[in-house]
């Protein structure tokens, strides 16, 4: 199986190989290689983010095993998991950390597709990113504390791998000392990595509506915008003074825990 194993192959430790070649997912990627403000780097082969894993091929399963992944963390709601249950490769633990921001959004999306409302769809994701700070500190605290507990290389995901998983990636990289600009850059990579998939979904929406709906209004939902993650950051900064203080106070991660996280996930 000719797929890169980043941890053991230096040639694969580049931006060109950050997106993993998967048959059944579109936004599965490595978080290795990012530089911290004190000159260290996130290790390759320890942290992965993804969209849903309900369509994995047997080759995908073997690949995740070959990568040495020990845990899969699922941020999806009960409804999402029931509709599209993950395929979990043998030997990998499955951990549920539900963030149920999808319910009201689904209702609004259905209304938009039926032409019953013209509400700006961006506002849903702006509000969702605020809720990551205001309503889900317990989930993101547990996520970071589990990483600190050193339970092995982790893959975490939501449905599209961009909002709930995107914020998890962002706050982990911030805790590791990666600059905000580089964190936002990682967040925005979803648009490039899933561009073809987004175009395909826009086409399907047009076809399903018999071209009665302007499917382009759905594009902000299918991709990401810098405004979304910046809203989360701004909300955290307004409440806690800084992102670092949000991690320490809002998520309850002590200085010693942050140092342990860095010792586990960083290298010189």
N, C-alpha and C positions, 0 to 999 in steps of 0.2 A: 504494500500500500504506500504509494509515493506521496505522502503528506508530511509537511514539516513538523518536526519535534523540536520546538524552539530551545528548550532547556539544554539539549545536547548538541545542537547544530548552530554554531555561531553565524553561519551564512544566512540562517533564517531569522536572525535577530535584527530585523529591519522593518521599516514602515510598510514595505512592499509585501511582507508576509504577516502583517498584523491580523488581517481578516483570515479566519480559518476556512479552508476549502471543505465545505459541508454540502451533502446532498439534500438534507432536510431542514436546514435553517439558513438564514440570510444575514445575520448580524452577530455571529459568534466570533469573538476576537480576543487576542492577547492584550494584557495590560502591562507587559514587561517593557523595559527600556526607557521609561520616562525618567527624566533627570530631576532630582530634588534641588531645592535652593542651596543646600550645603554640599552639592557636588556628588551625591550618591545616585544610584539608579535602582529603579524597581526591577527585581529579579524577573527573568523570563521563566515561565513554567510554573508560576505559583498562583496566578489570578486571571480569571477569564470572565467575560460578560457575554450575554447571549439573548436572543429572542427565544420563543417557546421551543421545546424539545419534543413535541408530540409527533413529528414526522421524520424522525431520524431513521436512516437506513442502517442495515447491519454493519456496513462499512463505517458509518458515522459512529456507531456504538464502539466499535473496535478502536477507532481513532481516539475517542475520549479516554478509553482505558489506556491506550498507548501514551497519551499525554500525562498520565499519572494522576489524573483528577480523582480526588477522594470524596468530595462532597458536591452535591448540586443543591443550591438554594433557590427556591421558587417563591417569587414575590406575588404571584397571581392570586386572585380571589377564588373562593370556592366554586363559583359559577364557571370561571374560565378553566379551572383545572378539571371540572367535571366534563365540560365540552371537549377539551383537548388535553387529556392526561399525558404527562411526560412519559417518554420511554427512558427508563433508567438502566444504563448498562450494568451488568453484574459486577459486584464488588465496589460500587459507588453508593455512598449514603445519600438519601434524599431528605432534605430539610424544608419544611414549609414555614414561610414567614409572610403571611398574606397582608397585602395592602389593597384594600377594597375601594379604590378610587374610580372604578370603572362603571358602577351602576348608573348613576345620574348621567354620566357622559354618554352611555349607550342609548339612553332614552332620548337625549338631545340629538344625537347623531341620526337616529331613526326619524326624528321629526324633520331634520334638515333634508334627508333623502326623500321624504314624502312631500317636501315643499311647504311644511307647516310652520317653519320658523326661519328667519334669516339671521339669527344670532351668530355673531362672529365665533367660529369654532376655536380660534386661538384662546379665547377667554377660558375655555374648559381646562386647557393644559396649563395656563397661567395659574389658575386656582388650584389645580392638582399639585403644582410645584410648591405653592404656599403650604398646602396640607402636609407635604412631606415633613415640613418643619413643625407645624402646629399640632398635627394629629398623630404622627407616626414616629416620634422620637424613640418609643420603646422598641420598635422593629429595627430601626437603624442602629440603635445601641446594641441590641442582641447580635446583629450582623457583625459589627466590629469586634465585640467581645468574643464571638465564636472564632473570628480570624485570629485574634490574639491567643486563643486557647490552643492554637497550632494543631488543627485537625487535618492538616494536609492541603494540597492544592485545591482550590475552590472555583467552581463555575457558578455564577449567579445569574438569574434571568427573570424577565417578566414576559409579556406576550410579544411585544415588538422589540424588546431589548433596548429601549431608548429612554423611557421616562422613569419608572421605578428603578430599573437596573441602572439607568444613566445617572440617577442621583446617588445610588449606592457606589458606583464607580467614582463619581466626583468626590464624595465625602471621604472615601478611602484614600484617594490620591492626595487630597488636602491634608489628611492626617499624617500621611507619609512625608509631607513637605514639598510636594510638587506645586509649582506655581499655578495661580488661578488661570492665567492665560493658557497654559498647557492643558489644564483640566478642561477648560471650555473647548479647546481644540479637539480633545478626545471625544467630548460630548457631541460635537458637530460632525464627526466622522460618519455618524449614522447616515447622513444625507448622501454621502458619496458611496458608501458601502451598499446601500439599499436602493439606489436610484432606479435601477432597472425594475426591481420589485415594486416600487412605488408607482412607476409608470404603468406596470401591468395591472395593479389594483385599481388605478384611476380608470383604465380602459374597461375593466370588469364592471365598475360602478356605472359607467356610461351605458354599457350594454344591458345591464340588469334593469336600468331605469328607462330603457328604450330611448335613451338620449333626451329624456325630459328633465334631468337634473344636471346642473353645472357641477360636474364631478371635481373640478379644480378647487372648489371651496373646501374639499376634504384634504388637500395636500398638506396643510399645516398640522393636521392630525397624524398623518402617516409618516411624516418626517419629524425633524426637530428644528427649533429656532433658538437663537442665543437668548432671546427674551425669556424663555422658559427657565433655563438653569440660572440665569441672572436673577430672576424673581425669587427662586429658592435661596440663593446666596443673600440677596437683599433682605429677605424676611429674617434669615438667621442673624444677619448683622444688626438689624434693627432691634431684635429681641435680646441678643447676647453680646453685642459690641463688636464681634469678629467671628469669622468662621472657626478659628481655633478655639475661641471661647464657647461657641456652640457645641463643638465636639467634647470639650471638657465638662461644661455645665449642663448643656441641653441633653447630651447623650451619656453623661456620667462616665466619661473615659478619663482616667487619671493620667498624670504625667508619666508614671511608671509603666502604665499599660501602653501609652503611645510609644514609649521607648522600646518596649517589647515588640510591638507591631513592626516598628522600623527595623529592629534587629532580625526579625523573621523574613521580612519582605524586601529588604534593601541590601545592596552590595556596593562596594566602592568601585 
